[in-house]
Amino acid sequence: MHTAMRFTAAAAAAFAAAGIWGGTASAAQSGGGLVPLRGIGPVVFAQTDALTGNQVVAYRRAEDGRLTRLAAYDTGGLGGKLDGSVVDHLASQGSLTYDPRHRLLYAVNAGSDTVSVFAVYGDLLSLRQVVGSGGKFPVSVAVHDDAVYVLDALDGGAIQGYTVEDGRLRPHSDRHRALGLDPTATPQYTNTPGQVGFADRGRDLIVTTKANGDNVDVFRLDDEGAPAWAPVVTHLPSAVPFSFVEDPDSRTLYLTEAGPNAVVSFRLERDGRLVQLRTAQTGQSATCWITRVGNLLFASNAGSSTVSAYRAGVAGSLRSLGVFPTDPGTVDSAASRDGRFLYVQTGGNGILDAFAIRPDGKLVPIGAEIVPDAVGGEGIVAS
């Protein structure tokens, strides 16, 4: 049962006068208007990617991991949908990204070719900026210190770099690189890049190309944060490399491969090459997203509506901990900062599934919440 204060015009005026909300916050629709209290407790943010107007929906997390919906914040842009996609309209990881250093939240607006920048006040958001993505159809955002990169998926793909200055993103023309992918390859959802992310403590920038090349591109960054003009390319035939997480202490990259439906570990060499270590077949369908919680890995299988759990060990070893069902269309996920809970977006019906993470790595379902207008939506962060 949801409990919340009703949002009044007087309250809106008070918040606006205090400068807490710089953008539009529309009440989440479920049995009446639900509004946030003043930034109390841990929170989960989920992106709707709605074609008529993208939103970020805020949920407060209780001590037992259950969620209460608070409010939906307009991004000032439109969601988008890649041709051929059903439960994963962006077919990417990292479309909603939290920047802890600056307390900012970045949301892609794929249908508007923009990125929204929110200031984060606990469970409250304030829209600071809507900035061009530097290309067509942004799908992923990565941040390290003051550097931010956005991955654009269409027209052959591109990365665009920014710096964070006074709570806003400043684009740099010398940090734009075209990926040179085939812009005519179909279907779009499997032939567009899947993720951009930092590795090697901010010295490398990594891009996955999925079936459009079956490559992992590694751009070395110079001292100013600009990428090399050409990446070091690791070709993985028929792998469809989708998303990844890194263990920076061991320079190990854990990659999902949607072709063979596998989680694969690689060592990231100093020269940018990836050396394969171990492979774990999930036995599921459409293994595409991955979340790391310490030495635990959780891979989302969209076609099977399941999450595969693994424990990572020495030299990239992977030990299966089981397969756990979700609502239809398992896509993006995020873990709470304390590592106790996993939140999984499911795109079939726009439902957010909540799980407790046991010490042995197994998942225990604890609830589910509807994300309004989020069928096919992706993008989630948790505190």
Order of alpha helices (4+ residues) and beta strands (2+ residues): alpha-beta-beta-beta-beta-beta-beta-beta-beta-beta-beta-beta-beta-beta-beta-beta-beta-beta-beta-beta-beta-beta-beta-beta-beta-beta-beta-beta-beta-beta-beta
